Amino acid sequence: MKTLILLAVLGLASAAVHQHKLSWRPSKKIQMIRNGEYAAYLEYQRNLRAASPEVLANLPQNVNDFGDFEYLGNITIGTPDQSFIVVLDTGSSNLWVPGPTCKTNCKTKSKFDSTASSTFVKNGKSWTIQYGSGDAAGILGEDTVRFGAKGESQLAVPSTTFGIASKISADFKNDATDGILGLAFTSLAVDGVVPPLINAINQGILDQPLFSVWLEHRGALNNVGGGVFTYGAIDTTNCGPLVAYQPLSSATYYQFKAAGFKLGSYSNTKAVDVISDTGTSFLGGPQAVVAGLAKAAGATYDDFNEVYFIDCAATPGTLDITIGSNVYSIQPVNYIVDAGNGQCLFAAFPFDFGGFGPSWILGDPFIRQYCNIYDIGNKRMGFAPSLQKVAWRPSKRMEMMKTGEWATYKNYLDRQRKLSPWQLQSLPQNVNDFADFEYLGNITIGTPPQPFLVVLDTGSANLWIPGLSCKTNCDSKRKFDSSKSSTFVKNGQSWTIQYGSGAAAGILGQDTVKIGATGEDQLTIPKTTFGIANQISADFKSDATDGIFGLAFTTLAVDGVVPPLINAIKQGLLDQPLFSVFLEHRGTLTNVGGGVFTYGAVDTTNCGPVIGYQPLSSATYFQFKANRFRLGKYLNAKIVDVISDTGTSFLGGPSVVIDEMAKQAGATYDILGEAYIIDCDATPGPLGVTIGGHDYQIEHYNYIADVGDGTCVLTLFPMDFGGFGPTWILGDPFIRQYCNIYDLGNLRMGFAPSLQPAPTEKVNETAYNMVKNKPQRVDEWNKKAVDLPHPIHSQTPVAPPPFQAARLAPVQYHPMSYYHHTQAGQPPIRKKSAMT
């Protein structure tokens, strides 16, 4: 209905089609690889993390980190019943247990014997679930699953598909559990398997399509009754009257909005996405906020164990969380945890998911204080005060801390990551990694217009640029002067965007934003709210860009600010509520025309006929389903969530899959540089991606990048988001091969072939020589470049020499400029955004 209304408004409005031309630059990652600086920078980051993890920790806590569960439940499978103890996990959607062929790491586990069940139906399809540090794999089967132990009143769910594991990683070996029972939505399930509880709802087995969770505070006890999961009704025995419901913002996890976190004198009032997760024993949130709460509680951070310690006798007061119009107060008894040996922990941990998924995990401390009602049918969460049976056990983290083994285990994981990063990689690539952007665009703000160069980013939703009060790290930036704009409207609300390693903050304002450079045909968007930064971190200091221009949905925006393009659509300024992106293959050139963003129409000049559309699975990022990835003889046919992201210069996917593809391509992993090196003359064949019923082929010249000095890299990187967000990032290699159509009105993605030929060896000689023969020392280069007219920053148009490539429209070449080189000693990379 919203789409129909929107289209009706657009039909009545005076509308136009606007094209936005771009400048192109290599990602900073590529620049540092070229200059031989990347390995040193990675080591710099590792050392910085080790010294100050609360300041620069981009090792996120994986929500489905099954070292972190505390509450287990009994189930049975088959006829007659075979018993298992499982994690009851609202943060995942698959059920799996070990089978008889599982030998290694399964000796202590109960195993499902399909030959002993009269109701078993063979499926035979293989499955794999890759966790942040660990995995399980096997075949699928179908049988009757019963919630509850033998002899109890059970919920029987016939014809349920589940995983029978033939192998599990060592991470699961010593767990008290046999397997995992996921309770989230089907959209989150590996291979699209219908979760057992959703199956029960589909079969009409429950009175109501919901379940409620009551968790009991157990102190230092172990293997005792811990709470009750009630399926089909609200638990009125252990839970008081309902306080309120909150609609889900994403029906994948149980994700919803919260509006504030407070403890003592510290308060953070940013509107953020949070999830309720029974599989997480602590509360998890943005680093800066968790540090503020911990400080207010009197807790101190221990670098060695990466936890906050607090006096066991401390009484800091309640930790207050605002959800909707209600404040939910967590008592100290639920957020101060006894770790043994007279030590207590502040049960909160810092995490940043790179802009993906929620900003907070409301784990067991919150669920112990308030019964959580997971209303699947109405896609909402309810909360009721706990009136204080599921078995309870300390999390693996807690057990190891009690026995003094945690620090040793952390060191072991760090060593494993360094030795085999593709096998044990829990350091996800943040999608909004602004070391990773390549395509920049011009905008102007205000009347008269003030020009800025920004990252055009489909992986975020906020626009911000520096203001006059931004001093530190802003010397090379153009700054917005609100006093010089007759159309500026003061807002004054403060904002902060916290990145994995970096941040920006300031106040909001409103003015006319124009997409495109002065003198071009611009898309004018009046009354646009944007951020005026009064501080940016050192990570942004040497970037060619002034700010970030987010193109994703409002649901992703910090503080709920309406993104500029969404504002344009709401004002009826576009012919159609969509935009399309054509990115050009630029080889080793820098600051040359790089493509076109077309707002309001599909680009038919640079793009061929549309091959197909795919509905979005989440209208936050541009996220949708893909079901096959292949290269050479390797094929992975799992149904996964992917995103299209103009702000990522590589393709990102699961560690195991990326490693296999790299082997097929003939690439070798360089541990020091954390990149796959490949022969520059290699022609491994196309990398195939299946979306909907269509196969999309990425040619080798779009996924092999020349980084200079005869070295080439495979533009693939391993990432594991711990169950949050997409499984794959389809970055610039995919978008160069296929024009991407971002259809906001119909909540879908479209794909069309890019009308550009394969790159050749012939390039503009002047451009090539400037790259090839650039001075080796930064200060030497700066002296040579300082007198060059800036191709974008100059107030007077530069008359560049023509650069004609084999394409449909000519593109201009601009001379290289000094600002593309980082100064010695500057941290030259940043991770893209986990927002607060």
N, C-alpha and C positions, 0 to 999 in steps of 0.2 A: 504493500500500500504506500509506503514511504517513497518508493521508487516511482510509482505512478504519479503521485502528487508532484514529485520533483520534476518529472518529465513534462507534466502539464505546465508547471511554472516556466520551465525553460522554453517551452513552445511559445509562450506569450512574450517572453523577454526579448529585448534586442541583444542578439548574440553574435559572436564572431569566432573565428578560428585563429589562434596565435601560435607561431612557432618560436621556439627558444633555442638559439644557437649556443654551442658550448665551446669552451676551451678544454684541451686534454693535457694531462700530465701523468707521468708514471706514478704508481703508488709509492709512498715513502719506503715501504718494505722493499720494493724493487730497487729504488734508489740506493738503499743501504747495502743490498746484496751486490749491486754493481760496484759500489765503492769499497766493498770488503768490510763494512762496518756492522753488519747485522748480527753476526755471532757475538761480537763484543757488546752490542747493545742488549742481546738476550742475557748475557752473563751479568751485565749491569742490572737488569731487572731482577734476575734471580737473587743477586746480592742485596738489592734493595728490599725485596720481599722478605728475605731472611732477617734483615736488620729491623724492618718496621712493617710487619704484616698488617697492622691496623691502618697504615697509611697507604700502602700500595700492595694490597693483596688481591690478586685476580685469580685466586684458586677457589672457585665457588664451591659451596656445600651442595652436592648433588642431592636433590630432594629424594630420589630413589636410591640413596646411599644406604644399602641394607646393613651397614654397620650401625645405623642410627635408629633402628626400630626398637620399640619396647613392648608393644602389646600384640600378643599372638592369639590365634583362635584354632579350634578344632573343626575339621571337616571330614567327611567320608566320601569316597568315590566308588561307584560300581555296585554290583549285586552278586554275592553279599558284600556288605560294606568293607572297604579298606580304609584305615584311619590315617590321617595326616595332621600335622600341626603347621599352620601357615601364618605369614604376616597378613593381617587385614589392612590393606593399604589403599587409602583414598587418593593416593598420588600416582597410581598406575591402573591398568585395565585388564591385564592378562592373568589367567590362572595357570600355573604349571607346578608339577611335582616330579620327582625323579622316577625313572623307569628301571626295569631290571638290567638293561644294558649299560646303565650308568655305573661305572666302576671307580674311576679316579675321583676322589673327593666326595664320594657318596656312601662310604662304608657305614657311617652312623645314621644314614637316612632311611626312612620308610620309603619303599618303592612300590609303585603301582604295577600290578601284574594283570595285563589285559586278558590273558588266557583264563584267569580265575573269575572273570565277570561275565555273567550271562547277558548283560545289557550293553556291553561294549560294542561300539561300531567303529571299524577301522576308517581312518581318514588318510593317513600316510603322508600328508603334506609336511615338508620340513619347515622349521621355524628357528629363528635366532633372536635373542634379546641381548643387546650389548649395553652394559651399564658403564658408569663412569670408571670404575675399576673392578671389572668382573663381567662374566657373561654366562648365559645358559643357552642350550640348543637341543633340539630333538625333533620329534614328529608330533603332529596333532592327532587327537582321537576324540571320540564322543561317547559320553556315558552320563549316568545320573550322578549329580553332585548334591550332597546334603550339607547344609550349614549347621554346625553343631556336632557334638560328640555322640557316639553310640550311647543309647540309654537316655539321652536328653530329647526334648521336643525339637525335632529337626525341620528345617525348610528344605524340601526335596525339589530339585530342579532337573527334570529329565532332559535328555537330548542337549547336553551342554558340551560345547567344544572346549578342550583344554590341552595344554602342552604336556607331553611325556618326555622329560629330559633324558637324553642319552649322555650328556656331559654338562658339568657345571664347573665353574672356575674355583680355584683354591679359596677365593674370598668367602664362599659359602660353606666351606668344609666343616668348620667347627661351630656353625650357627646352631642354635636350639631348634630352628625351624626346618621343615622339609622343603617348603616351597613358598610361593607368593600368590595371594588371592587379591587381584586388583578390583577395586570397587568404583573406578571412575567411568567415564563415558566411552562408548564404542569408538568415537572419533579418535581416541587416544590409543586404542589397542593395536598392537603389532599384528600385521596381516589382516586387519579389519575383523578379527574374531569377536563375536558378541560376548561381552563379559557375563559371567554367571548371573549376577543380580539383574542386569538388563534383560537377560533371557527370561528370568522369572517374571519380570514386569511384562514383557512381551507375551508371555503365556497366561497372563492374568492370575498369577498365583498369589499375589499380595493384595491386601485390602486397599493400600494406597501405594503409589509409586514413589516411595521414599524410605529412608532408614535414618535412625538416630543413634548417636554414639555418646555413651557416658563412660568416662575413664576415671578410675579411682587413684587417689594419691597413695603411693605405696611405700614411701620413704626408702629405707635400705633393705627392704624385704626382697626376696627373689622367688620366682615360680609360685606366686600366690594369685588368688583372684584379683583381677585388675579392672574390671568394668563390664559393660554389656553393650553389644550392638543389637539394636531392635529393628527388624526388617518389616516394613509394611505399616508401621505406626510410630507415633511419638511415644517415647518412654516416659510415662507419667509416674512411675514408681521411684525412679532415681533422679528425675528432672522436675524442676519447678515449672510455674506458668511461663509460657512463651513470652520472651521480651519483644522480639520483632523478627521479620524476614528481610532479607537483602537479596535483590535479583543478582543472578550470575552475570558477570561481564564476559565470561567465556565458558561454554559447556564442553570442556575437555577435561581439565581438572575442575575442582570446585573453586572457581576463581570469582572474586567479587571486589567491590571497592571499599576501601577504608579511608578515613579522612584525617586521622591524627594519631600520634603516639606520644605519651607523656609519662614521665616519672620524675617526681620531685620537682626541681627547678627547671628541668629540661623538657622542652616541648617541640615537636615537629608536626606541622599542620598541613603537610602536602597530601593531596588526594592521590592514592596509589592503588594498584591492583595487588590483592593478597590471595592466598589460597589456604584452605583448611586441609591439613595433611596429617592423618593418623600415623604415617610412617616416619615422622620426624620428631625426635624427642626434645628438641629445643625450639625456640623462636628464631627465625632467621630474617635479617633485614639489611638495608644498605649500611655500608661500613661506617659512614659518618654518623648516622642516626644511632646505630647500636653502640658506638663508642660514647655518644652523648648520654644515652640511657645508662650505660655501665658506669660512667663517671658520676652521674647523679645518684646511683645506687651505692657508690663507694667501692666498686669492683675495680680490680687492676688486671691488665692484660699480661699474660705470660707468653712470651715469644716462643719459648721452647715447646710448650704443649699446645699453643695456639688456642687458648681458652681464657675466659675471664674468671679469676678467683675472687671470692668474697668471704668476709667473715661469716661463719656459720650462725652467729648470734645476731647478725644484722637485721634491722627492720626498716628498710628504706621507704616503706609505703607502697601503695598500689601502682602497678604499671597499667595505665589507662589507654584503651584503644577505642577510637570513635568509628563506629560503623553505622551508616545512615545517620539518624538523629540521636542515636543512643551511645552512651559511654559504657564500655565493658571493662571492669576493673579486675586485674589478676593480682591475687594476694601473694606476698613473698613466699609463702609455703609452697606455691606452685611454680615459682620461677627461680628459687634458690634450691639447688640440688646437692645433696650430700654425696661427695665422691669418695668417702672413706678417708681414714688416717687423719681425721680432724680437718679435712679440707672440704670446702663447699664451692660450687660453681654458680655463676650467674648464667642462667640457662638461655643465653642468646648468642648467636654467632653472626659475624658479618659475611654477607655474600653479595655478589654482583653478577647477574646473569647476562651481561652484555646487551641489555635492552630487550632480551627475550623473556617471556613469561612474566610472573609476578615480581613485585618489589619486596614482598614479605611472604614468609611461610609462617602461618599460625599453627604451630605444632602442638605437642601434648600439653605444655603448660596452659595454653588457652583452652584446650578441649577438656582438661581436668577441671578448670574453673567454670566452664559453660558447656552444657550438653550441646552438641552440634547436630542439626537436623539437615540431612542431605535430601532435599526435595527434588528428585530427578524429574518428576512429571511437570512441575511448574518452574523448573530451572531457577531455583532460589535456595538460599541458605537460611536456616532459622537458628535462633540461639535461646537457650533457657538455662537458668541457674542450676548448677549441679547440686543435688541433695546428698551428696556423698553418702557378669562374671567372665570372659576373655582372660587368658593367662598373661601375666606380666613378667618381664625380665629386663634387667638393665641393658641399655644399648651396648654394642661392642665397644664404643668409645668409653662409656662409663666403666665397663669391666676392665679395660686395659689401663685406664687411669688409676683405678683402684689397685691394680697389681703392679703399677709402675712401668707398664709396657707401651704406653701410648706414644711417647716420644720416639722410642725405637721403631715402632711401626710407621710413624710419620717419615722418619729417615729412610726406612725401607721403601716406602712408596716413592719418595723423591728420587732415590737411586734407580728404581725401576723405570720411572718416567724418563730419566736421562738416558738409560740404556736402551729402552724399547718404547719410545714415545707413541708409536702407532698401536702398541699392544695394551698399554696402560696409560691412556691419555685422559686425564680429567681436567685439562686446561682448555676450556672451549675457546674457539675463535669468536670473539664478540663481533656480531654482525656490524654494529656501528663502530668498527675499528677505523678511526679516521687517519691511521697510517696507511689505510688500505684503499683510499679513494683515488680515482684516476680522472674523473670527469667533473669539471667545474663549470659554473654558469654565472652570468652577470645579472644583477638585479639593481634596482634603485629604490630608495625609500624617501618619502617626504616631498614637499613642495617649496622651492624647486628641488629636483631629484638629487639625492646623494648616492653615488655609485658604490657597490660592494661586489666582491667575488665570493661565491658561496659553493659549498658542496651540495649538489642536487641529490637528495638521499631518500630513496623509497623505504629505507629501514628505520626512519624516525619521523616524528611528526611536528617538531617545533622549529620555528625560525628565530635565530638570535644573531646579533652582530655586536661588536664592541661599542661602548659609549665613551664620551669625553672623560669620564671619571676613571676609566680603565687605564692604569699606569703600568703596573708590572706586567710584563710579557705582551704588552700591546703596542710597543714602540713602532713596529713595522706594519701595523694594521690601520686601515681606514676606520674612522670612528664617526658614529652618528651623533650629530649635534641637533638636539630637539628644538633649541631656541631659534634655529634657522629655518624651521619648517612651519609654514602657516597652517598646515592641515594636521599637525600633531596634537593628540589628545593625551593628557597625562593619565596614567592608571595608578602607578605607585606600588602595586603589589609586588612583593619580592618573589624571586624564583631561583631555583638551584637545579642544575643537571649534574649528577655525579656519574662520571665514566669509570671504567675499570681501572684506569690509571690516568686521572685527569678530571677536571671539573670546570664549570663555568657558572657564574651567578650574577644577578643584577636585579633590575626592576622591569616590569612590563610597561609597554606603551602602545598607543594605537596611531596608525598613520596609513597613508596610501603606499602600497607596495606594488612595484611594477616589475614583472618578470621580463628580462631582456635588458640589453644595454641601451644607454641614451643614444638616440639616433636610429635605433632599430624599431621595428614594429613590436610594441610592448603590450603585454596583458596587464591592464591596470586594475588593481583590486583595492578599492577604498576601504577604510575602517577595518584594517587588519591589525590584530594584536600580535606583538612580537617582543622578544626579549632584548633589552639593552644591557649588555654585560658590563659590570663595573670591575669584574675580576675574571681572569681566565688562568688556567694552570700553565706551567712551563711547557707542557706537552704541545700546546697550540702555538707557542712562541714563533717558531720558524716555519710554520706552514704557509703555503702560498695563498691559502684561503683566509677570508676575513671571518666567516661564520658558517653556520649550518642552516640549510633550507630543507626541512622535513616535508615529505610528500605523502606520508602514510595517513591513517585514519585518526580521527579525534580521540578515539578510545586509547590511543597510544600516547597522546600528548601529555607532557608534564603540566599539571594544574588544570587539565581539561581545556586548554587554550585551543580554539578552533584553528587548524592549520590554514595557511593562506589559500591553497588550492581548494580546500573544502569550502572556505569562505567565498571564493569565486563562484563555485557551483551553486551555493545557497543564494547568491545574488543574481543568478541567471546570466552570468557573463560568458558562458561557453555554449557552443552549439550542442555538445553532448557532454555528459558528466564523466569524462574519461581523459586520459592522456596516453600518448604512445612514445616509446623511446627507441631511437636508432643510434647505436654506438659504432664508431668506425675503428677498424684495426689500424693502429698507428705505429706498430713496430717499435723502434728505439727513439722516435721523435718526441719532442717535448714542446708544449705550448702551441700546438697546432689545432686546427679545427678537429673536433672529436666526435661530432654527431649532432643530433637534433632531438629535443624534447618537443612534441607537438601536443598542445593543450586544446581539448575540445573536439578532436577528430583523430582518426587513424591516419598516419603518415603514409600516403600512397605514392609519394615521390621516391622515398628511400626504401620502402617496404613492399613486398609482393602481396598476393592475396592471403587473407587470413586462413590459416590451416585449421584452427579449432579454438574453442573457448573452454576454459575449465573453471567451475565454480570455486570460490574461495572457501576454505575450510575454517578460516578465521579472518575476520575483517578488522585486524589490528595492523599487523604487517600485511603484505600481499602474499598470503599463505594458502597453499592448495596441495592437492594430492598428486604424487607421482608413483609409479609402480614398477619401473624397471630401470636399472643402470647397468651399462655394459661397456666393455672395452676389450677388444681382441676376443679371446676365448672365455673371458670372465663375465659372468652374469649374476646380478643380484636382483631378485624379483620380488622384493618386499614392498608392500604398500606403505608409503611414508609421507609425512608432511614436509613440504619444501617451501622456500620463499624466493621470490625474485627481488634482488637487492642491487641497486645501482651503486651502492657505497662499498661493495666488496669486489676487489679486483681478481679474486680467485674463485674456484668452486670448492665448497666445503661439504664434507660428508663424514659418515661414521669411520672411525679409525681403521677397522678391519677391511671395510670396502675400499677405502682410499689406498691402503697398502697393496691390496690385490690388483687394483687398477694400475698402480705405479709399476708393479712387477710386469704386468702385461705390456706396458708402454716401454719397458726397458730402463726405467728410472731407478736410481739408487738414493736411499735416504741419507742425507748429511746431518748427523746428530748435532754437530756444532752450529750449523746454520739453520737447523730445523726446516729444511726444504728438500724436495725431491730434485736431484740433478739429472739431466737427460742430455744426450747428444743433440746438438743443435740441428743436425741433419736427419734426425730420426723422423720417420713417418709411420707412427703406430696405427694409423687408421682412425676412423671417427669414434668419438665417445658418445654413446647413445643414451638418450633419456626418453622414457615412455610416459606421456601425460595424457590421461583420457585414453582414447584409442589410437593416438598418434605417436609415431616415433620421430624424435628430433635428434639430428646428428650434428655434433660439434666437431668440426674439422681440426686436425692437429695444430694448424697455425693459429687457432684461437685458444688452444689450451697449452701451448708451449711458448714460453716467453724468454726473449733474449735479455740477459741481465748484464751483458758486456763482457769483454775480455775472453770471448769465445765460450762463455758459460751460458747454458740455458736451464730453465727450471720448468718443471711440470706444475701448472697453476692449479694444483689441488692441495688442500690441506685437511688434516684429520681434525674432527671436532666431535665432542660428546657433551651434550647439554644436560646430562643427568636426568633425562626425561622431560625437560622443559623445552618449549618452543619447537622449531622444525628440526628434522633430521638432516636436511640438506639446505645449503645456501646456493642458489643459482645466481652467481655473480656475473661479472662482465664477460667472461668467455662465452657464456650462454647467450647473453643479451647482444653481443657482437654478431653471433651467428643468426639469431632470430630477434626481430623487433618484438618488444614486449608491449602489450596493450593493457593498461591498468584501468579497467572499467569499474569505476567506483559506484556508478549508478546501479549496475546490475550485479555487483559483488562477484566479479569474475576476472580471470586473466585470459588474454588472447595472445596468439603467437603467429607471426608472419615471417617468411624468409627475408633476411636482409639482402638488399640488392647491391652488394659490393663484391667485386671479384676477389679471389685469393690474392694476398699481398705478393709483390715481386721483389727482386733484389734491387730494382731501380728506385731510388728515392731522390728527392731534391738534394743536390750535392752540397749546397751551402748549408742546409739544415743538418745534413749528415756530418759534415766536417766540423760544425760547431759543437755537436755532441761528441764526436770522436776525439777532437783535438782540444777539448776544454782544458784549462789549466788544472793542475793536480792539487794545488793549494787553494783553500777557500778564499783567503785574503787576496791572493793573486787574482783569482777570478773576479772577486768583488771590485777590484780596481779597474778591470777591463769592462765590467758590466755596468758600472755606476752611471756612465754617460749614455747608455742605451735608452731610448724612449720606452717606457713601460707599455707593453701592448694592451694592457687592460686598465692599469691605474692612471695612465696619462690623461690629462684633461683635454689634450688636443689629439685628434685622430692620427694614428700612425699609418703611414703608407707603406705597408709591408710588401716585400717582393712576392710575386705570385707563386703559389705552389699548386701544381696541377697533378692530381693523382688519377688513377683509372677508376672513376666513379661518376655518378650522374650529374653531380653539381660540383663546381670548383670550391676549393677550400683555401683559405689564406694561411700562410706561414708567418709566425711571429718569432723574432729572435729570442734566444734563450735569455733568461734574466737571472740575476744573482740570487733571488730569493728562493730558488729551487735547491739551494745547497744549505745544509744545516751547519751551524757554527760548531767548531770543536768544543766538546764538553757538554753540549746541550742534549737532554734526553729527547731523541728525535722521533718517538713513536707514541701513540696513545691507543688505548682500547676503547671501543665504541659501546654504546651507552647502556649502563644500568641506571635508571633514573629515579631520583627521589623528589 
